[in-house]
Amino acid sequence: ELYLATDPAYAGRATLPVLWDTRTQRIVSNDIAQVTVQMETEFAAFHRPGSPDLYPAAMRRDIDALAMLIFHTVNNGVYKAGFATTQAGYEEAFDALFTTLDALEERLARRRFLLGTRVTEADVRLFPTLVRFDAVYYLHYKCNLHRLADYPYLWGYARDLYQRPGFGDTTDFVQIK
């Protein structure tokens, strides 16, 4: 409905998330890889006072590099594995997913958050897949080499993020399942 409200002739796939402009009643973006960055940059004037800067200019190169890896091998990787149409495609996505999770586990053994001592856009990007991992992706998408709970640092990190404002209070496990 939102896509058709934006363009009555739209015939493509409807994907989520989208940024919806309530004034113009139009989708302004459905670029899943950039929505969190857009929220940090394009909508900074609307942030609550004291909100953390999740995309600080001095860290953007590192955030972007890690966020793109996470997007392609983890966030999208579970879907590449789950919807693979060939065994080779499944194995490629599966291997990339668990190679990245192993690297993130190793990274989190040395630091509290992905890029150090503060939450960044990279952490925000990883959380939705982690919070769904054991309940959905492990079983239904056959991403079953390890559960998230089998990674001590990723598991603790996900639980830590869940307790922070904006993470757990926006997570609905019933809906996820």
C-alpha positions as CSV (number, residue, x, y, z in Angstrom):
1,E,0.0,0.0,0.0
2,L,2.8,2.4,0.8
3,Y,4.6,1.7,-2.5
4,L,1.4,2.2,-4.4
5,A,0.6,5.4,-2.5
6,T,4.0,6.7,-3.6
7,D,3.7,5.5,-7.2
8,P,0.4,4.1,-8.3
9,A,2.1,2.3,-11.2
10,Y,4.7,0.6,-9.0
11,A,5.0,-3.1,-9.9
12,G,8.3,-4.1,-8.1
13,R,8.9,-5.9,-4.9
14,A,7.8,-4.2,-1.7
15,T,10.7,-4.3,0.8
16,L,11.1,-3.2,4.4
17,P,12.2,-1.1,6.1
18,V,11.1,2.1,4.5
19,L,11.2,5.7,5.6
20,W,7.8,7.2,5.2
21,D,7.2,11.0,5.0
22,T,4.0,11.7,6.8
23,R,3.7,15.1,5.3
24,T,4.0,14.1,1.6
25,Q,2.6,10.6,2.2
26,R,5.4,9.1,0.2
27,I,8.3,6.7,0.7
28,V,11.5,8.7,0.8
29,S,13.9,5.7,1.1
30,N,13.9,2.0,1.1
31,D,17.7,1.7,0.9
32,I,18.0,-0.9,3.7
33,A,21.8,-0.5,3.8
34,Q,21.6,3.2,4.4
35,V,18.4,3.8,6.5
36,T,20.3,3.8,9.8
37,V,22.9,6.2,8.3
38,Q,20.1,8.4,7.0
39,M,18.5,8.5,10.4
40,E,21.8,9.7,11.9
41,T,22.6,12.3,9.3
42,E,19.4,13.5,7.6
43,F,17.3,13.5,10.8
44,A,19.9,14.7,13.4
45,A,17.8,17.8,14.0
46,F,15.0,15.6,15.4
47,H,17.2,13.6,17.8
48,R,16.4,13.9,21.5
49,P,18.7,16.0,23.5
50,G,21.6,13.9,24.7
51,S,21.1,11.2,22.1
52,P,24.3,9.4,21.2
53,D,26.0,10.2,17.9
54,L,26.0,6.8,16.3
55,Y,27.8,8.0,13.2
56,P,30.6,10.3,14.3
57,A,32.5,11.9,11.4
58,A,35.9,10.7,12.7
59,M,34.7,7.1,12.7
60,R,32.7,7.0,9.5
61,R,35.3,5.2,7.4
62,D,35.6,2.4,10.0
63,I,31.8,2.3,10.6
64,D,31.1,2.1,6.9
65,A,33.6,-0.7,6.2
66,L,32.3,-2.8,9.1
67,A,28.7,-2.0,8.4
68,M,28.9,-3.1,4.8
69,L,30.6,-6.4,5.8
70,I,27.8,-7.0,8.3
71,F,25.1,-6.1,5.8
72,H,26.3,-8.4,3.1
73,T,27.5,-11.4,5.2
74,V,25.2,-11.3,8.3
75,N,22.1,-9.2,7.8
76,N,21.6,-10.3,4.2
77,G,23.7,-13.4,4.6
78,V,21.1,-15.3,6.6
79,Y,18.6,-14.6,3.7
80,K,21.1,-15.6,1.1
81,A,21.5,-18.9,2.9
82,G,17.9,-19.4,3.7
83,F,16.6,-18.7,0.2
84,A,19.5,-20.2,-1.7
85,T,18.4,-22.0,-4.8
86,T,21.6,-24.1,-5.1
87,Q,23.7,-26.0,-2.7
88,A,26.7,-24.0,-3.8
89,G,24.9,-20.7,-3.1
90,Y,23.8,-21.9,0.3
91,E,27.3,-23.0,1.2
92,E,28.8,-19.7,0.1
93,A,26.4,-17.7,2.1
94,F,26.6,-20.0,5.1
95,D,30.4,-19.9,5.1
96,A,30.5,-16.1,4.8
97,L,28.0,-15.7,7.6
98,F,29.9,-17.9,10.1
99,T,33.3,-16.6,9.1
100,T,32.0,-13.1,9.9
101,L,30.3,-14.2,13.1
102,D,33.6,-15.8,14.2
103,A,35.5,-12.6,13.4
104,L,33.0,-10.5,15.3
105,E,33.3,-12.9,18.2
106,E,37.0,-12.4,18.2
107,R,36.6,-8.6,17.9
108,L,34.2,-8.5,20.9
109,A,36.7,-10.5,23.0
110,R,38.9,-7.4,23.0
111,R,36.3,-4.6,23.2
112,R,32.8,-3.9,24.5
113,F,31.3,-2.7,21.2
114,L,32.2,-3.4,17.6
115,L,34.4,-0.3,17.2
116,G,35.5,0.3,20.8
117,T,33.9,1.8,23.8
118,R,30.8,3.3,22.3
119,V,27.7,2.2,20.4
120,T,27.9,3.1,16.7
121,E,25.8,2.6,13.6
122,A,27.6,-0.7,13.1
123,D,26.2,-2.0,16.4
124,V,22.7,-0.9,15.4
125,R,23.0,-2.7,12.1
126,L,24.1,-6.0,13.6
127,F,21.5,-6.1,16.5
128,P,18.4,-7.0,14.5
129,T,20.0,-10.1,13.0
130,L,21.5,-11.2,16.3
131,V,18.2,-10.8,18.2
132,R,16.4,-13.0,15.6
133,F,19.2,-15.5,15.1
134,D,18.5,-18.4,17.5
135,A,14.7,-18.1,17.2
136,V,14.5,-17.8,13.4
137,Y,17.7,-18.0,11.3
138,Y,19.3,-21.0,13.1
139,L,16.4,-23.3,12.5
140,H,14.3,-22.0,9.6
141,Y,17.1,-20.6,7.5
142,K,19.4,-23.5,8.3
143,C,22.1,-21.2,9.6
144,N,22.9,-23.8,12.1
145,L,26.6,-24.2,12.6
146,H,26.4,-22.4,15.9
147,R,23.6,-20.7,17.8
148,L,24.2,-17.1,18.9
149,A,24.2,-18.4,22.5
150,D,27.2,-20.6,21.5
151,Y,29.3,-17.4,21.0
152,P,30.1,-16.1,24.5
153,Y,31.1,-12.6,23.5
154,L,28.4,-12.1,20.8
155,W,25.8,-13.5,23.2
156,G,26.9,-11.1,26.0
157,Y,27.1,-8.2,23.6
158,A,23.5,-8.9,22.2
159,R,22.2,-9.1,25.8
160,D,24.0,-5.9,26.7
161,L,22.5,-4.0,23.7
162,Y,19.1,-5.5,24.4
163,Q,19.1,-3.7,27.8
164,R,19.9,-0.3,26.3
165,P,17.2,2.2,25.3
166,G,16.2,1.8,21.7
167,F,17.1,-1.9,21.5
168,G,15.2,-4.2,23.8
169,D,12.2,-1.8,24.1
170,T,11.7,-2.0,20.4
171,T,12.1,-5.8,20.2
172,D,9.0,-8.0,20.0
173,F,10.0,-11.7,20.3
174,V,6.4,-12.8,19.6
175,Q,6.5,-10.9,16.3
176,I,9.9,-12.2,15.5
177,K,8.8,-15.8,16.0
